[in-house]
């Protein structure tokens, strides 16, 4: 669902971007490297006093190729080609964390906890590669908007950074409670006030989707509001399967990253270049295509579909039908008492049949949902209603399955190029859980109740260090339960970068051929 602290431009008066510290002044792509001096201790309550860096224009910047840095050598199958220099990050961060101490009983809202997380665990390098789409800095990253929510609840938009290192330094300096990712703009977001209105516009951003379990409150019985358990997480699992089938089979997208929201939902980032380039009209068309359950909590019937079924609906129904008995009828048991069973009767097409079912259930109170579901066909088969259309009854049962199980999307999140969405690997301020990627290769194994918490991760580092005092250099994330999530993210980014490089080589090849006579 749309986040209240993710305003769209023009909705409210927004604060100016924070000023930038002196070390950011005159930053360019060549001078910022992983060997820059470490960031010192900070006071998160102190407002910064200087203006942000203005990255040099492309004409002023010459990106120096590292030895062996040609694309043919860079883009290989091994992930180490992209991430093999993480040890440099470990050296830098190790020198930063000496001043950080975590007091027993600290929680995720403790600034020192968040500072230690950013310094020691946040995967800045693959994060940069993910948004930059190239091993060397380019406008895909430099013109990208970031928005920070500070510990003081101040909300800062239109932040941008020419390199990974400058982003990392600013995050460590500001120590935000969370941050969000916006679009790539036609110009540096920090320059927006100096540009003509039509010269500053969003150009690209991942196609995103948001699924939140609070939107399932009327059909889940195990939990409500912000609470979740493994039973209702099944709604998210099956939603991801339905969405993946549509995004891949119907639209041909390949790079779809699912991320746990940290509490009660999941976000999808469709990262293909073709998806990133979609304008608002095309995003709305895709969102409308995927939106089947419509209407708020007070709406009656929420699924109204044309017959014969569209292939997407038919495929989705087959996926959902396989789990309807276990996930809905048994686990949720939504019609266990007769008052709740009225919801089912409202979705059936024949009044006479409904009256007969109601009478039967009144005579057998607390009849389980799986039995009541079977009663629909059982009572209909007795010929109780001469007006009953058997085809319409079958269709109504299909619509019940869709209403209870089809993904409930916050469609507005997907329709606008300039919508902001919480970044992967942020920490949820209430639960303390890290917003980790969900490995879609094994969706059933993902358990939101066991996702690492920021305090737990810092404790895991300390425990590892006590046992392995004499071992060589090891990245801090590798000492913790965050490792499989970071490794999966690296694998995802590696595949994305390889495809981006292939497209670039093909484009350059076609350009070269066009010069031949």
N, C-alpha and C positions, 0 to 999 in steps of 0.2 A: 504494500500500500504506500501511497505517497507520504514521504516523511515531512512532518511539520517544519523541521529545520533544514529542509532542502527547497527553499523558495525559488521560483522561476524569476528571471529578470523582469522587472516591471511590476511584480506583485506587491512588493513593499520597498520602502527606502532601505537600501543596503549600505552597510559600512564600507568605507574605503579599505583597500588592501593594506595590510600592515607594512610599516616601513621596514626597510632592510638594513641589517647591521653592516658595518664598514667592510667586513671581509667579503661581502657579496658584491661590492661596488666593482664596476668594470669587468664583470665576469664574462669569459668567453669560452667557447667549446674546447679550445686547446689548453687553456691554463688550468681548468678544473679537472683534477684527476684523483684517483684513489689514494694518492700519496700526499694529499693536502693535510695540513696539520689537523689534529683531532680537535673536536669541539670540547670546550670546557664545561664546567658546572654552570647550571642555569637556575634562575628563580622563575618558576612558571607564573608567578603572580605579577611579574614586572612587565609592563607594556613596552614593546620595542620602540626605539626612538628615531630610527633612520629609515630612509626610503628603500623599496625593493630594488633588486638589480634589474637593469635593462639589458637583456641579451643583445649581443652584437648582431647586426643584420647579416644575412647569408653572404652578402658580397664581402663583408669584413672578416669572415671566418674561414679559415682553411683547416679542415679536419685532417690531422696528420695520420696517415695509415701506419698501424703498427706493423712490425716485421712479420711477414707471412699473413697479412690481413686481407688478401684478396678474397672475393666472395667464393671462388671455387674451393679454397681451403677452409674458409670460415664455416660454411654450411655443410657439415657432415652429419652422419647419423648420431655420433656420440654427443651426449649432452655436455661433456667437458669442453667442447669447442666453444660453447657460449658461457659456461659457468665455471670453467676450470680455475679462474683466478679468484675464487671466493676466499682463498687463504689471505689475500691482500686485505679483504674486508675484515677478516678475523683479527689481523694485526692492528688495524686502525681501531676497531671497536674495543679490543682488549685494553688499549691504552686509555679509552674513554671511560670505562666502567669502574675504574678504581675508586671513584668518589661515590659510587652508588651503593647504598646499604638499605636492605629491605627489613623493616621492623616486623617482628612476629605479630600476626593478626592483621597485617596490611591487606587491603582489598583492591579491586581494579580501579577504584576511583582515587587511589593514592597516587599523587603525581610522581613520586619516586618509583613506584611500580611501573607506571607507563614509560617513564624515562628509561628504565632498565630494559624494558621490552623493545623499545625502538633502538637502543644502542646494541643490544645483544642478539635479538631474535628476528626482527622484521627483515624479510628477504628482499632488500632493496635492489640487488642486481637483477634477479629474474623479473621483479616488478617493473623495473625500468625497461628491460627488453620486451616485456609484454606490451607496454604502451608505446614504445618507440618503433617497434617492428623492424629493427635493424640493430646491428652491434654498435654502430656509431651514432651519436646524437643527431637528431633531425627535427623538423618542425612537428612531426607527429607527437613528440614529447614536449618540445620547447614551447609550442603554442597550445598545449593542453591546459585546461582549467582545473585547478585543485581548490577545494573549499575546506577550511579547517574549523572545527568546533573546539575552542580552547577550554581549559579546565574552569575558567570563569564563566563559561557558557557563551562567550562572544563568538560570533559566527563570521568568518572571513572568506569572502569569495574572490574570484579572479586572481588567484595566486598562480604563478607559472615559473618554470625553472628550465634553464637550458641543458642541464646535465643531471645525472643521477646524484652526483656528489652534492650539488647545491640543494637538491630536494632533501637529501638525507640530513644535511646540516641544519636546514630550516626546520624540519620536523623535530629533530633533537632539541633545537633551540626553543621552539614554541611549545613542544610537548603537548600536542592536542589530545583531547579525549577520544577523538575519531576524526576521520577526514573522508571527503567524498571526491568522486571523479566526474568531471564534466566533459564537454566536447573539445575537439581541436578547432581553434578559431582561425580565421583568415589572417589575423595579426596577433601579436603578443597580447594576451589579456590585460597585462599591466598598462598597455598603451591605449586602452579603449577610450579614455577621456580626451585623448588628443587626436582622435580619428573622426572622420565623417561617419555618420550613422551607418551608411551602406558599406563602409569599408571594414566594419567589424561585424562579422557574422559567423555562426557555427558552420563548419565544413563537414565534419565527420565525428562519429562516435559509435561505439559498439551498440548493436541492437540489444536492449536489455528487457528482462521480464522479472516480475516480482510476484512471488506466491507467499501468502501469509496465512497461518493457521487460524487467525482470528476470523477470517472470512468463511471458515468452516464451522463456526460455533453452532449454527443451527442444525448441523448434521452430525457433529461429533458429540459423544456423551461422556467420554472419559475425562475431558478437560475443557476449560473455557478461558477466554481472555488471553493473558500472556502465558498461561501454563501449558506445558506440553508433556507428552510421554511417548513411549515407543509405539503405542497403539495408534495414536493420532498422527505420528510421524509417517505412518503408512500412506496417508493422503499425499504427502510431499513426494514420497518414493514413486508412487504410481503416476503422479503429475509429471515428474521428470521424464518418466518413460513415454508418456503420451506426447509431451512437448518435443522430446528428442526425435521421435518418429516423424512428427510434422516438420520440424526445422530441417532435418536431414533429407527425408524422402520427398517432401513436397517443395521445399525451397532450395535444396541442394547445398545447404550450409554444412561446413565441416568442423569448424573450430568453435565448439560451444562449451563454455566454462561455467559450471554450476558451483555456487558458493553458499555455504551455510551463513545465514544472517546473524548468527550468534545467539539467537533465542528461539524464535518460533516460525522461521520461514527459510526460503532459499531464493537466491537471485541467479538469473542466467545472463551471461555475457556472450553474445554471438560476435566473434572477433574476426570473421572473414572480412577481407577488404571490401567485398561487394556489400556486406551487411553494414559496415561502417559508413559507407558512402550513401546510404539511403536517405532521402529527404523526408520531411514530416509526412507528406501525403502517402508515401510508400510504407512508412512505419505504421501509420493508421490503418492502412489496408491489411497489413500482416496481423496487427493486433485484432482487428475486427474478424479476420479469418479464423483466428485461434480462440476467440471469445465465444463460448457456447452458453455458459451459465451467466445470466444477466439479471440484474435487479438487486436491491438491497435486502436487508433482513425482514422488512415488512412486505416484500413482494410475495405473491402467491406462487404460481408456477413460474419457474425460472428458466426452463428449457423449452423453447419453441423452435422446431426445426422442420425443414422441408422434406418431403418424401418424393422420390426415393432418396435414401441417405447419400450425402456427399461421401466420396471415398475416405476423406479424412475422418468424418464422423463414424463411418462404418469400421474403420481400422481402430479408432479409439475405443469404440464400444466393445470390440473383441478383446482388447487389452484389459478393459475395466471389468468385463463380465467374468473373466477368469478369477478375479479377486473379490468380487462383490459378496459372495457368501462368507468368505473368511474375514475380510476387513470390515464389512458393514453389518451383515446379519448376525455374525457371531461376536466379533470384537466390540462393535459399537451398540448392537442390539437397540436400534433407535425407536422401535415401536413396542417396547416391552410392556408399557401400560396403555390402556385404551385411549387416554387423552392424547398421548403422543401418536398413537395409531391414526388419529384423525388426519395427520399430515399426509400419510400414505393414501387415505381415502380421497383426499382433495385432488390427488394426482391421477386418479382413475376416472374413466370416461362415462361410467353408467351409474345413475342414481339408484336404480333397483338393486344392482349388484352391491353397491356400497351399503345399502340398508341391510341386506342379507349378511354381509360380512360383519357389520357392526353388531347385529343381533347375536351372531355366533361368538364373537369376542366378548360380548357382555356376559354370555353364559360360561365363558372360560377365561376369567380375568388373569392377567399377567402371562398370557400365552406368549412364548418367545417370538422374536421377530422372524426367525427362520421359518417357523410354523405359519405365521400370518402371511408371509410372502407366498408360501405354498398354497395357502387357503384361497388366494386370489384366483388361481386357475382351477383349484378344486371346486369352489363354490360356483364359479362361472360354468364349469362343466356339467352341473346339475340342471342347467336350463332355467335357472331362477329368473332370468330376464330375457324376454322374447325380443327386446329391442337391442340386445347386446351385439355389437360389431366385434367379432373375434379378432379381426385384423387390427382394429383400433385398440383393443385391449393389449395385444402384443406390442404395439407401438408405444403405448403408455408405460408398459413395464420397462421398455428400453429407455424411455425418457427419465424414469425413476433412477435407473442405474447412472445415467449421465448426470442428473441433478445431484446425486449424492457423491459421485466420485470424480467427475471431470475436473481438470484444473481450474481453480478459481483465481483468475488473474486480476491484478490491479492494472487494467489496460492503459490507464493514463500514463503510467510510468514508461510504457513502450512507445507512445505516440509522438514524443517530442524529442528532437535532436539535442536540445539544451537541458534536458532533465539530468539532475545530479543523482548519483547512486553511491552508497557507501562502498568504500574500497575493500577488496579482499585483504585479509590479514589484519584488519582493524580488530579492536577488542570491544565487545559489547559492554557498556558501562555498568549494567545491572548484573548480568550473569558472570562477567569476567571471561567469557569464552571467546576464543579467537575465531574470526570469520574465515574458516578454512575452506579450501576447495573440496568438493565432493567428487570422489572417484567414481565416475559413471560406469566404469567397467565392473564394479561390484557394488551397486546401489544398495542392495539388501544388507550389506555389511556396515553401512554407515549408521552410527548411533549418536544422535545429538547429545545424549546424556553423558557420553564419555569424551566429547570434544575437549581438548586441553584448555585449561584456564591459565590466565597470565601468571597468577601467583604460583600455581602448580608447576608451570614451566621453569620459573626462576628457581624454585626449590629443586627441580630435577637437575639443573645445571650445577648447583652447589653439591648435590649428592654425587654426581658424576665426578666432579673435580676432586672430591675427597678420596674417591677410590682409585682414580687414574692420575695421580699427582705427577708421575714421571713420564707419561705418554707425550707424544709429539703434538703438534698443533692440530686442533680439531675445532671446526666451527661450532659455535654454541648450540645452534639449532640441532646439530647432529647428536648432541648429548641428551636430547629430549624427545618426548612423544610428538613434537611438532614435525619431526623429520619426514615421516611418510607423506604428509600434506605438502611440504615444501618440495619434496622429490617429485610428487605428481604434478605440481605446478610447473616445475622446471621441464618436465616431459611435455606438458601441454605447450609451453612457450617455445620449446625447441621445434615442435611440429609446425607451429604457426610461423616461426622465422624461416624455416626451410621453404614453406610455400610462398612466403613473401619474396624470398630470394629467387625462386623459380619464376615467379611472375615478372620480376624485374629483369631477369636474364632474357626471358622471352620477349619482353617489350624492347629491350636494347637490341636483340637480334632482329626483330622486325624493323626497327628504325634503321639498322645498318643495311638491311636488304633493300629498303626503299631508296637508298642512295645509289644503287647499282643501275647502270644504263645498258 
